[in-house]
Amino acid sequence: MSRILILEDDEMTMMLYKEILDEENHEIIGVSDAHGILNSLDKKPELILMDMNFPGMSCNELASKIKTENYLKNIPLIIVSGDENIQKFSDDLGARAFLKKPFSLDDFIDTVRRHLPKEH
């Protein structure tokens, strides 16, 4: 079982991600606003799924925090968005992958599996 941090402000989308990842037997930490982010990072997730338009803290700020902290910098970051520039944005942030909305269930699961530590 892997611990996955989901940063998503849309309640329905968060519920969908949780349902899918629960089926995959992952522990989910869901955060819907900037206030809960730093505490959730202390729980040492093994993967972070982040909506590109997360309120209260820019994607740039959060990615910078993740990439500069020793205990966080090796955690795979996957950016999720419907934005046309998501690939460039993800590359600029140093994310391991991106998912452009809308995406298929298979693409979602495959992307998550591919970026979890190998023992999972």
DRENTI-250859 format. One record per residue: x, y, z of N, C-alpha, C in turn; residue number from 1; residue in three letters. Coordinates in nm, 2 decimals, padded with zeros to 4 digits. Layout:
<sites>
{n.xx->X&n.yy->Y&n.zz->Z&ca.xx->X&ca.yy->Y&ca.zz->Z&c.xx->X&c.yy->Y&c.zz->Z&num->NUM&residu->ALA}
...
</sites>
This chain:
<sites>
{n.xx->00.08&n.yy->-00.12&n.zz->00.00&ca.xx->00.00&ca.yy->00.00&ca.zz->00.00&c.xx->00.09&c.yy->00.12&c.zz->00.00&num->1&residu->MET}
{n.xx->00.06&n.yy->00.22&n.zz->-00.09&ca.xx->00.13&ca.yy->00.34&ca.zz->-00.10&c.xx->00.05&c.yy->00.45&c.zz->-00.04&num->2&residu->SER}
{n.xx->00.11&n.yy->00.55&n.zz->00.01&ca.xx->00.05&ca.yy->00.67&ca.zz->00.06&c.xx->00.05&c.yy->00.78&c.zz->-00.05&num->3&residu->ARG}
{n.xx->-00.06&n.yy->00.82&n.zz->-00.10&ca.xx->-00.07&ca.yy->00.92&ca.zz->-00.21&c.xx->-00.14&c.yy->01.05&c.zz->-00.16&num->4&residu->ILE}
{n.xx->-00.08&n.yy->01.16&n.zz->-00.18&ca.xx->-00.13&ca.yy->01.29&ca.zz->-00.15&c.xx->-00.20&c.yy->01.35&c.zz->-00.27&num->5&residu->LEU}
{n.xx->-00.33&n.yy->01.38&n.zz->-00.26&ca.xx->-00.40&ca.yy->01.44&ca.zz->-00.36&c.xx->-00.43&c.yy->01.59&c.zz->-00.33&num->6&residu->ILE}
{n.xx->-00.39&n.yy->01.68&n.zz->-00.41&ca.xx->-00.42&ca.yy->01.82&ca.zz->-00.39&c.xx->-00.52&c.yy->01.86&c.zz->-00.50&num->7&residu->LEU}
{n.xx->-00.64&n.yy->01.87&n.zz->-00.46&ca.xx->-00.75&ca.yy->01.90&ca.zz->-00.55&c.xx->-00.86&c.yy->01.97&c.zz->-00.48&num->8&residu->GLU}
{n.xx->-00.90&n.yy->02.09&n.zz->-00.53&ca.xx->-01.01&ca.yy->02.17&ca.zz->-00.47&c.xx->-01.15&c.yy->02.13&c.zz->-00.50&num->9&residu->ASP}
{n.xx->-01.17&n.yy->02.06&n.zz->-00.61&ca.xx->-01.30&ca.yy->02.02&ca.zz->-00.65&c.xx->-01.34&c.yy->01.89&c.zz->-00.58&num->10&residu->ASP}
{n.xx->-01.45&n.yy->01.90&n.zz->-00.50&ca.xx->-01.49&ca.yy->01.79&ca.zz->-00.42&c.xx->-01.53&c.yy->01.67&c.zz->-00.50&num->11&residu->GLU}
{n.xx->-01.60&n.yy->01.68&n.zz->-00.61&ca.xx->-01.64&ca.yy->01.56&ca.zz->-00.69&c.xx->-01.51&c.yy->01.50&c.zz->-00.75&num->12&residu->MET}
{n.xx->-01.42&n.yy->01.58&n.zz->-00.80&ca.xx->-01.30&ca.yy->01.52&ca.zz->-00.85&c.xx->-01.22&c.yy->01.45&c.zz->-00.75&num->13&residu->THR}
{n.xx->-01.21&n.yy->01.51&n.zz->-00.63&ca.xx->-01.14&ca.yy->01.44&ca.zz->-00.52&c.xx->-01.20&c.yy->01.31&c.zz->-00.48&num->14&residu->MET}
{n.xx->-01.33&n.yy->01.31&n.zz->-00.48&ca.xx->-01.40&ca.yy->01.18&ca.zz->-00.44&c.xx->-01.38&c.yy->01.07&c.zz->-00.55&num->15&residu->MET}
{n.xx->-01.37&n.yy->01.11&n.zz->-00.67&ca.xx->-01.35&ca.yy->01.02&ca.zz->-00.78&c.xx->-01.21&c.yy->00.96&c.zz->-00.77&num->16&residu->LEU}
{n.xx->-01.11&n.yy->01.05&n.zz->-00.75&ca.xx->-00.97&ca.yy->01.00&ca.zz->-00.74&c.xx->-00.96&c.yy->00.91&c.zz->-00.62&num->17&residu->TYR}
{n.xx->-01.02&n.yy->00.95&n.zz->-00.51&ca.xx->-01.01&ca.yy->00.86&ca.zz->-00.39&c.xx->-01.07&c.yy->00.72&c.zz->-00.41&num->18&residu->LYS}
{n.xx->-01.19&n.yy->00.72&n.zz->-00.48&ca.xx->-01.25&ca.yy->00.60&ca.zz->-00.51&c.xx->-01.17&c.yy->00.51&c.zz->-00.59&num->19&residu->GLU}
{n.xx->-01.11&n.yy->00.56&n.zz->-00.70&ca.xx->-01.02&ca.yy->00.48&ca.zz->-00.79&c.xx->-00.90&c.yy->00.43&c.zz->-00.71&num->20&residu->ILE}
{n.xx->-00.84&n.yy->00.52&n.zz->-00.64&ca.xx->-00.71&ca.yy->00.48&ca.zz->-00.57&c.xx->-00.74&c.yy->00.39&c.zz->-00.45&num->21&residu->LEU}
{n.xx->-00.85&n.yy->00.40&n.zz->-00.39&ca.xx->-00.89&ca.yy->00.31&ca.zz->-00.28&c.xx->-00.90&c.yy->00.17&c.zz->-00.34&num->22&residu->ASP}
{n.xx->-00.96&n.yy->00.16&n.zz->-00.46&ca.xx->-00.98&ca.yy->00.03&ca.zz->-00.52&c.xx->-00.84&c.yy->-00.04&c.zz->-00.55&num->23&residu->GLU}
{n.xx->-00.74&n.yy->00.05&n.zz->-00.57&ca.xx->-00.60&ca.yy->00.00&ca.zz->-00.59&c.xx->-00.53&c.yy->-00.02&c.zz->-00.46&num->24&residu->GLU}
{n.xx->-00.60&n.yy->-00.01&n.zz->-00.35&ca.xx->-00.54&ca.yy->-00.03&ca.zz->-00.21&c.xx->-00.43&c.yy->00.07&c.zz->-00.17&num->25&residu->ASN}
{n.xx->-00.46&n.yy->00.19&n.zz->-00.20&ca.xx->-00.36&ca.yy->00.30&ca.zz->-00.16&c.xx->-00.42&c.yy->00.38&c.zz->-00.04&num->26&residu->HIS}
{n.xx->-00.33&n.yy->00.43&n.zz->00.04&ca.xx->-00.38&ca.yy->00.52&ca.zz->00.15&c.xx->-00.38&c.yy->00.66&c.zz->00.08&num->27&residu->GLU}
{n.xx->-00.49&n.yy->00.73&n.zz->00.10&ca.xx->-00.51&ca.yy->00.85&ca.zz->00.04&c.xx->-00.51&c.yy->00.97&c.zz->00.14&num->28&residu->ILE}
{n.xx->-00.44&n.yy->01.07&n.zz->00.11&ca.xx->-00.44&ca.yy->01.19&ca.zz->00.19&c.xx->-00.50&c.yy->01.30&c.zz->00.10&num->29&residu->ILE}
{n.xx->-00.62&n.yy->01.34&n.zz->00.13&ca.xx->-00.68&ca.yy->01.44&ca.zz->00.04&c.xx->-00.67&c.yy->01.58&c.zz->00.10&num->30&residu->GLY}
{n.xx->-00.63&n.yy->01.68&n.zz->00.02&ca.xx->-00.62&ca.yy->01.82&ca.zz->00.07&c.xx->-00.69&c.yy->01.90&c.zz->-00.03&num->31&residu->VAL}
{n.xx->-00.78&n.yy->01.99&n.zz->00.02&ca.xx->-00.86&ca.yy->02.07&ca.zz->-00.08&c.xx->-00.83&c.yy->02.22&c.zz->-00.07&num->32&residu->SER}
{n.xx->-00.74&n.yy->02.26&n.zz->00.03&ca.xx->-00.71&ca.yy->02.40&ca.zz->00.04&c.xx->-00.56&c.yy->02.41&c.zz->00.08&num->33&residu->ASP}
{n.xx->-00.51&n.yy->02.53&n.zz->00.07&ca.xx->-00.36&ca.yy->02.55&ca.zz->00.10&c.xx->-00.33&c.yy->02.53&c.zz->00.25&num->34&residu->ALA}
{n.xx->-00.42&n.yy->02.55&n.zz->00.33&ca.xx->-00.40&ca.yy->02.54&ca.zz->00.48&c.xx->-00.35&c.yy->02.40&c.zz->00.52&num->35&residu->HIS}
{n.xx->-00.40&n.yy->02.30&n.zz->00.45&ca.xx->-00.36&ca.yy->02.16&ca.zz->00.49&c.xx->-00.24&c.yy->02.10&c.zz->00.42&num->36&residu->GLY}
{n.xx->-00.18&n.yy->02.18&n.zz->00.33&ca.xx->-00.07&ca.yy->02.12&ca.zz->00.25&c.xx->00.05&c.yy->02.09&c.zz->00.33&num->37&residu->ILE}
{n.xx->00.10&n.yy->02.18&n.zz->00.40&ca.xx->00.23&ca.yy->02.16&ca.zz->00.47&c.xx->00.22&c.yy->02.04&c.zz->00.57&num->38&residu->LEU}
{n.xx->00.10&n.yy->02.03&n.zz->00.64&ca.xx->00.08&ca.yy->01.92&ca.zz->00.74&c.xx->00.08&c.yy->01.79&c.zz->00.66&num->39&residu->ASN}
{n.xx->00.02&n.yy->01.79&n.zz->00.55&ca.xx->00.00&ca.yy->01.67&ca.zz->00.47&c.xx->00.14&c.yy->01.62&c.zz->00.41&num->40&residu->SER}
{n.xx->00.23&n.yy->01.71&n.zz->00.38&ca.xx->00.36&ca.yy->01.68&ca.zz->00.34&c.xx->00.44&c.yy->01.61&c.zz->00.44&num->41&residu->LEU}
{n.xx->00.41&n.yy->01.64&n.zz->00.57&ca.xx->00.48&ca.yy->01.58&ca.zz->00.68&c.xx->00.45&c.yy->01.43&c.zz->00.70&num->42&residu->ASP}
{n.xx->00.34&n.yy->01.39&n.zz->00.63&ca.xx->00.29&ca.yy->01.25&ca.zz->00.64&c.xx->00.37&c.yy->01.16&c.zz->00.54&num->43&residu->LYS}
{n.xx->00.47&n.yy->01.22&n.zz->00.47&ca.xx->00.56&ca.yy->01.15&ca.zz->00.38&c.xx->00.48&c.yy->01.07&c.zz->00.28&num->44&residu->LYS}
{n.xx->00.41&n.yy->01.13&n.zz->00.19&ca.xx->00.35&ca.yy->01.06&ca.zz->00.08&c.xx->00.46&c.yy->01.00&c.zz->-00.02&num->45&residu->PRO}
{n.xx->00.42&n.yy->00.90&n.zz->-00.09&ca.xx->00.51&ca.yy->00.84&ca.zz->-00.19&c.xx->00.48&c.yy->00.89&c.zz->-00.33&num->46&residu->GLU}
{n.xx->00.37&n.yy->00.96&n.zz->-00.34&ca.xx->00.33&ca.yy->01.02&ca.zz->-00.47&c.xx->00.24&c.yy->01.14&c.zz->-00.44&num->47&residu->LEU}
{n.xx->00.26&n.yy->01.24&n.zz->-00.53&ca.xx->00.17&ca.yy->01.36&ca.zz->-00.51&c.xx->00.10&c.yy->01.39&c.zz->-00.65&num->48&residu->ILE}
{n.xx->-00.03&n.yy->01.39&n.zz->-00.64&ca.xx->-00.12&ca.yy->01.43&ca.zz->-00.75&c.xx->-00.17&c.yy->01.57&c.zz->-00.73&num->49&residu->LEU}
{n.xx->-00.13&n.yy->01.66&n.zz->-00.81&ca.xx->-00.16&ca.yy->01.80&ca.zz->-00.79&c.xx->-00.24&c.yy->01.87&c.zz->-00.90&num->50&residu->MET}
{n.xx->-00.35&n.yy->01.93&n.zz->-00.87&ca.xx->-00.43&ca.yy->02.01&ca.zz->-00.96&c.xx->-00.34&c.yy->02.13&c.zz->-00.99&num->51&residu->ASP}
{n.xx->-00.33&n.yy->02.17&n.zz->-01.12&ca.xx->-00.24&ca.yy->02.28&ca.zz->-01.16&c.xx->-00.30&c.yy->02.41&c.zz->-01.10&num->52&residu->MET}
{n.xx->-00.43&n.yy->02.42&n.zz->-01.08&ca.xx->-00.50&ca.yy->02.54&ca.zz->-01.04&c.xx->-00.54&c.yy->02.53&c.zz->-00.89&num->53&residu->ASN}
{n.xx->-00.46&n.yy->02.49&n.zz->-00.81&ca.xx->-00.49&ca.yy->02.47&ca.zz->-00.67&c.xx->-00.50&c.yy->02.61&c.zz->-00.60&num->54&residu->PHE}
{n.xx->-00.61&n.yy->02.63&n.zz->-00.53&ca.xx->-00.63&ca.yy->02.77&ca.zz->-00.47&c.xx->-00.54&c.yy->02.79&c.zz->-00.34&num->55&residu->PRO}
{n.xx->-00.50&n.yy->02.91&n.zz->-00.32&ca.xx->-00.43&ca.yy->02.95&ca.zz->-00.20&c.xx->-00.28&c.yy->02.93&c.zz->-00.20&num->56&residu->GLY}
{n.xx->-00.23&n.yy->02.85&n.zz->-00.29&ca.xx->-00.08&ca.yy->02.84&ca.zz->-00.31&c.xx->-00.06&c.yy->02.80&c.zz->-00.45&num->57&residu->MET}
{n.xx->00.02&n.yy->02.88&n.zz->-00.52&ca.xx->00.04&ca.yy->02.85&ca.zz->-00.66&c.xx->00.11&c.yy->02.71&c.zz->-00.68&num->58&residu->SER}
{n.xx->00.09&n.yy->02.66&n.zz->-00.79&ca.xx->00.15&ca.yy->02.53&ca.zz->-00.83&c.xx->00.31&c.yy->02.55&c.zz->-00.83&num->59&residu->CYS}
{n.xx->00.35&n.yy->02.67&n.zz->-00.87&ca.xx->00.50&ca.yy->02.70&ca.zz->-00.87&c.xx->00.55&c.yy->02.70&c.zz->-00.73&num->60&residu->ASN}
{n.xx->00.48&n.yy->02.76&n.zz->-00.63&ca.xx->00.52&ca.yy->02.77&ca.zz->-00.49&c.xx->00.53&c.yy->02.63&c.zz->-00.44&num->61&residu->GLU}
{n.xx->00.43&n.yy->02.55&n.zz->-00.46&ca.xx->00.42&ca.yy->02.41&ca.zz->-00.40&c.xx->00.53&c.yy->02.32&c.zz->-00.46&num->62&residu->LEU}
{n.xx->00.55&n.yy->02.33&n.zz->-00.59&ca.xx->00.65&ca.yy->02.25&ca.zz->-00.66&c.xx->00.79&c.yy->02.29&c.zz->-00.61&num->63&residu->ALA}
{n.xx->00.81&n.yy->02.42&n.zz->-00.59&ca.xx->00.94&ca.yy->02.46&ca.zz->-00.54&c.xx->00.96&c.yy->02.41&c.zz->-00.40&num->64&residu->SER}
{n.xx->00.86&n.yy->02.41&n.zz->-00.31&ca.xx->00.88&ca.yy->02.36&ca.zz->-00.18&c.xx->00.91&c.yy->02.21&c.zz->-00.18&num->65&residu->LYS}
{n.xx->00.84&n.yy->02.14&n.zz->-00.27&ca.xx->00.86&ca.yy->01.99&ca.zz->-00.28&c.xx->01.01&c.yy->01.96&c.zz->-00.33&num->66&residu->ILE}
{n.xx->01.05&n.yy->02.04&n.zz->-00.43&ca.xx->01.18&ca.yy->02.01&ca.zz->-00.49&c.xx->01.30&c.yy->02.06&c.zz->-00.40&num->67&residu->LYS}
{n.xx->01.28&n.yy->02.15&n.zz->-00.30&ca.xx->01.39&ca.yy->02.20&ca.zz->-00.23&c.xx->01.40&c.yy->02.13&c.zz->-00.09&num->68&residu->THR}
{n.xx->01.30&n.yy->02.06&n.zz->-00.04&ca.xx->01.31&ca.yy->02.00&ca.zz->00.09&c.xx->01.37&c.yy->01.86&c.zz->00.07&num->69&residu->GLU}
{n.xx->01.47&n.yy->01.82&n.zz->00.15&ca.xx->01.54&ca.yy->01.70&ca.zz->00.13&c.xx->01.44&c.yy->01.58&c.zz->00.14&num->70&residu->ASN}
{n.xx->01.35&n.yy->01.58&n.zz->00.24&ca.xx->01.26&ca.yy->01.47&ca.zz->00.26&c.xx->01.15&c.yy->01.46&c.zz->00.15&num->71&residu->TYR}
{n.xx->01.14&n.yy->01.56&n.zz->00.07&ca.xx->01.03&ca.yy->01.57&ca.zz->-00.03&c.xx->01.08&c.yy->01.56&c.zz->-00.17&num->72&residu->LEU}
{n.xx->01.20&n.yy->01.60&n.zz->-00.20&ca.xx->01.25&ca.yy->01.62&ca.zz->-00.34&c.xx->01.24&c.yy->01.49&c.zz->-00.43&num->73&residu->LYS}
{n.xx->01.24&n.yy->01.38&n.zz->-00.37&ca.xx->01.24&ca.yy->01.26&ca.zz->-00.45&c.xx->01.10&c.yy->01.20&c.zz->-00.47&num->74&residu->ASN}
{n.xx->01.00&n.yy->01.27&n.zz->-00.41&ca.xx->00.86&ca.yy->01.22&ca.zz->-00.43&c.xx->00.81&c.yy->01.26&c.zz->-00.56&num->75&residu->ILE}
{n.xx->00.76&n.yy->01.16&n.zz->-00.64&ca.xx->00.71&ca.yy->01.19&ca.zz->-00.77&c.xx->00.59&c.yy->01.28&c.zz->-00.77&num->76&residu->PRO}
{n.xx->00.59&n.yy->01.38&n.zz->-00.85&ca.xx->00.48&ca.yy->01.48&ca.zz->-00.86&c.xx->00.42&c.yy->01.46&c.zz->-01.00&num->77&residu->LEU}
{n.xx->00.28&n.yy->01.45&n.zz->-01.00&ca.xx->00.21&ca.yy->01.44&ca.zz->-01.12&c.xx->00.11&c.yy->01.56&c.zz->-01.12&num->78&residu->ILE}
{n.xx->00.12&n.yy->01.64&n.zz->-01.23&ca.xx->00.03&ca.yy->01.75&ca.zz->-01.24&c.xx->-00.09&c.yy->01.71&c.zz->-01.32&num->79&residu->ILE}
{n.xx->-00.21&n.yy->01.76&n.zz->-01.28&ca.xx->-00.34&ca.yy->01.73&ca.zz->-01.34&c.xx->-00.40&c.yy->01.86&c.zz->-01.38&num->80&residu->VAL}
{n.xx->-00.44&n.yy->01.87&n.zz->-01.51&ca.xx->-00.51&ca.yy->01.99&ca.zz->-01.55&c.xx->-00.57&c.yy->01.97&c.zz->-01.69&num->81&residu->SER}
{n.xx->-00.66&n.yy->02.06&n.zz->-01.72&ca.xx->-00.71&ca.yy->02.06&ca.zz->-01.86&c.xx->-00.65&c.yy->02.17&c.zz->-01.94&num->82&residu->GLY}
{n.xx->-00.55&n.yy->02.24&n.zz->-01.88&ca.xx->-00.48&ca.yy->02.35&ca.zz->-01.95&c.xx->-00.41&c.yy->02.30&c.zz->-02.07&num->83&residu->ASP}
{n.xx->-00.41&n.yy->02.37&n.zz->-02.18&ca.xx->-00.34&ca.yy->02.33&ca.zz->-02.30&c.xx->-00.19&c.yy->02.33&c.zz->-02.29&num->84&residu->GLU}
{n.xx->-00.14&n.yy->02.41&n.zz->-02.19&ca.xx->00.01&ca.yy->02.41&ca.zz->-02.17&c.xx->00.06&c.yy->02.32&c.zz->-02.06&num->85&residu->ASN}
{n.xx->-00.02&n.yy->02.22&n.zz->-02.03&ca.xx->00.02&ca.yy->02.14&ca.zz->-01.91&c.xx->00.16&c.yy->02.07&c.zz->-01.93&num->86&residu->ILE}
{n.xx->00.19&n.yy->02.03&n.zz->-02.05&ca.xx->00.32&ca.yy->01.96&ca.zz->-02.07&c.xx->00.43&c.yy->02.05&c.zz->-02.04&num->87&residu->GLN}
{n.xx->00.43&n.yy->02.17&n.zz->-02.09&ca.xx->00.54&ca.yy->02.27&ca.zz->-02.07&c.xx->00.54&c.yy->02.31&c.zz->-01.92&num->88&residu->LYS}
{n.xx->00.43&n.yy->02.33&n.zz->-01.86&ca.xx->00.42&ca.yy->02.37&ca.zz->-01.72&c.xx->00.48&c.yy->02.26&c.zz->-01.64&num->89&residu->PHE}
{n.xx->00.44&n.yy->02.13&n.zz->-01.66&ca.xx->00.49&ca.yy->02.02&ca.zz->-01.59&c.xx->00.64&c.yy->02.01&c.zz->-01.60&num->90&residu->SER}
{n.xx->00.69&n.yy->02.02&n.zz->-01.72&ca.xx->00.84&ca.yy->02.02&ca.zz->-01.74&c.xx->00.91&c.yy->02.13&c.zz->-01.67&num->91&residu->ASP}
{n.xx->00.85&n.yy->02.25&n.zz->-01.67&ca.xx->00.91&ca.yy->02.36&ca.zz->-01.60&c.xx->00.92&c.yy->02.34&c.zz->-01.45&num->92&residu->ASP}
{n.xx->00.82&n.yy->02.27&n.zz->-01.40&ca.xx->00.81&ca.yy->02.24&ca.zz->-01.25&c.xx->00.90&c.yy->02.12&c.zz->-01.21&num->93&residu->LEU}
{n.xx->00.94&n.yy->02.05&n.zz->-01.31&ca.xx->01.02&ca.yy->01.92&ca.zz->-01.27&c.xx->00.93&c.yy->01.81&c.zz->-01.23&num->94&residu->GLY}
{n.xx->00.80&n.yy->01.81&n.zz->-01.27&ca.xx->00.71&ca.yy->01.70&ca.zz->-01.24&c.xx->00.75&c.yy->01.58&c.zz->-01.32&num->95&residu->ALA}
{n.xx->00.72&n.yy->01.46&n.zz->-01.26&ca.xx->00.75&ca.yy->01.34&ca.zz->-01.33&c.xx->00.66&c.yy->01.31&c.zz->-01.44&num->96&residu->ARG}
{n.xx->00.53&n.yy->01.36&n.zz->-01.43&ca.xx->00.43&ca.yy->01.33&ca.zz->-01.53&c.xx->00.32&c.yy->01.43&c.zz->-01.52&num->97&residu->ALA}
{n.xx->00.23&n.yy->01.42&n.zz->-01.62&ca.xx->00.11&ca.yy->01.50&ca.zz->-01.62&c.xx->00.00&c.yy->01.42&c.zz->-01.68&num->98&residu->PHE}
{n.xx->-00.12&n.yy->01.46&n.zz->-01.64&ca.xx->-00.25&ca.yy->01.40&ca.zz->-01.69&c.xx->-00.33&c.yy->01.52&c.zz->-01.74&num->99&residu->LEU}
{n.xx->-00.36&n.yy->01.52&n.zz->-01.87&ca.xx->-00.44&ca.yy->01.63&ca.zz->-01.92&c.xx->-00.59&c.yy->01.58&c.zz->-01.92&num->100&residu->LYS}
{n.xx->-00.67&n.yy->01.66&n.zz->-01.86&ca.xx->-00.81&ca.yy->01.64&ca.zz->-01.85&c.xx->-00.88&c.yy->01.67&c.zz->-01.99&num->101&residu->LYS}
{n.xx->-00.97&n.yy->01.59&n.zz->-02.03&ca.xx->-01.02&ca.yy->01.47&ca.zz->-01.97&c.xx->-00.92&c.yy->01.35&c.zz->-02.00&num->102&residu->PRO}
{n.xx->-00.91&n.yy->01.26&n.zz->-01.91&ca.xx->-00.82&ca.yy->01.14&ca.zz->-01.93&c.xx->-00.90&c.yy->01.02&c.zz->-01.90&num->103&residu->PHE}
{n.xx->-00.85&n.yy->00.91&n.zz->-01.95&ca.xx->-00.92&ca.yy->00.78&ca.zz->-01.93&c.xx->-00.89&c.yy->00.72&c.zz->-01.79&num->104&residu->SER}
{n.xx->-00.97&n.yy->00.64&n.zz->-01.74&ca.xx->-00.94&ca.yy->00.57&ca.zz->-01.62&c.xx->-00.81&c.yy->00.49&c.zz->-01.63&num->105&residu->LEU}
{n.xx->-00.79&n.yy->00.42&n.zz->-01.74&ca.xx->-00.67&ca.yy->00.34&ca.zz->-01.76&c.xx->-00.55&c.yy->00.43&c.zz->-01.76&num->106&residu->ASP}
{n.xx->-00.55&n.yy->00.55&n.zz->-01.82&ca.xx->-00.44&ca.yy->00.64&ca.zz->-01.82&c.xx->-00.41&c.yy->00.69&c.zz->-01.68&num->107&residu->ASP}
{n.xx->-00.51&n.yy->00.72&n.zz->-01.60&ca.xx->-00.50&ca.yy->00.76&ca.zz->-01.46&c.xx->-00.42&c.yy->00.65&c.zz->-01.38&num->108&residu->PHE}
{n.xx->-00.48&n.yy->00.53&n.zz->-01.38&ca.xx->-00.42&ca.yy->00.42&ca.zz->-01.31&c.xx->-00.28&c.yy->00.39&c.zz->-01.35&num->109&residu->ILE}
{n.xx->-00.26&n.yy->00.38&n.zz->-01.48&ca.xx->-00.12&ca.yy->00.35&ca.zz->-01.54&c.xx->-00.02&c.yy->00.46&c.zz->-01.50&num->110&residu->ASP}
{n.xx->-00.06&n.yy->00.58&n.zz->-01.50&ca.xx->00.03&ca.yy->00.69&ca.zz->-01.46&c.xx->00.07&c.yy->00.68&c.zz->-01.32&num->111&residu->THR}
{n.xx->-00.03&n.yy->00.66&n.zz->-01.23&ca.xx->00.00&ca.yy->00.64&ca.zz->-01.09&c.xx->00.09&c.yy->00.52&c.zz->-01.06&num->112&residu->VAL}
{n.xx->00.05&n.yy->00.41&n.zz->-01.12&ca.xx->00.13&ca.yy->00.29&ca.zz->-01.10&c.xx->00.28&c.yy->00.31&c.zz->-01.14&num->113&residu->ARG}
{n.xx->00.30&n.yy->00.37&n.zz->-01.26&ca.xx->00.43&ca.yy->00.39&ca.zz->-01.32&c.xx->00.52&c.yy->00.48&c.zz->-01.23&num->114&residu->ARG}
{n.xx->00.46&n.yy->00.56&n.zz->-01.15&ca.xx->00.54&ca.yy->00.66&ca.zz->-01.07&c.xx->00.55&c.yy->00.63&c.zz->-00.92&num->115&residu->HIS}
{n.xx->00.49&n.yy->00.52&n.zz->-00.88&ca.xx->00.50&ca.yy->00.47&ca.zz->-00.74&c.xx->00.63&c.yy->00.40&c.zz->-00.72&num->116&residu->LEU}
{n.xx->00.68&n.yy->00.39&n.zz->-00.60&ca.xx->00.81&ca.yy->00.31&ca.zz->-00.58&c.xx->00.78&c.yy->00.17&c.zz->-00.63&num->117&residu->PRO}
{n.xx->00.89&n.yy->00.11&n.zz->-00.68&ca.xx->00.88&ca.yy->-00.02&ca.zz->-00.74&c.xx->00.83&c.yy->-00.13&c.zz->-00.66&num->118&residu->LYS}
{n.xx->00.85&n.yy->-00.12&n.zz->-00.52&ca.xx->00.80&ca.yy->-00.23&ca.zz->-00.44&c.xx->00.65&c.yy->-00.24&c.zz->-00.43&num->119&residu->GLU}
{n.xx->00.58&n.yy->-00.15&n.zz->-00.49&ca.xx->00.43&ca.yy->-00.15&ca.zz->-00.49&c.xx->00.37&c.yy->-00.21&c.zz->-00.61&num->120&residu->HIS}
</sites>
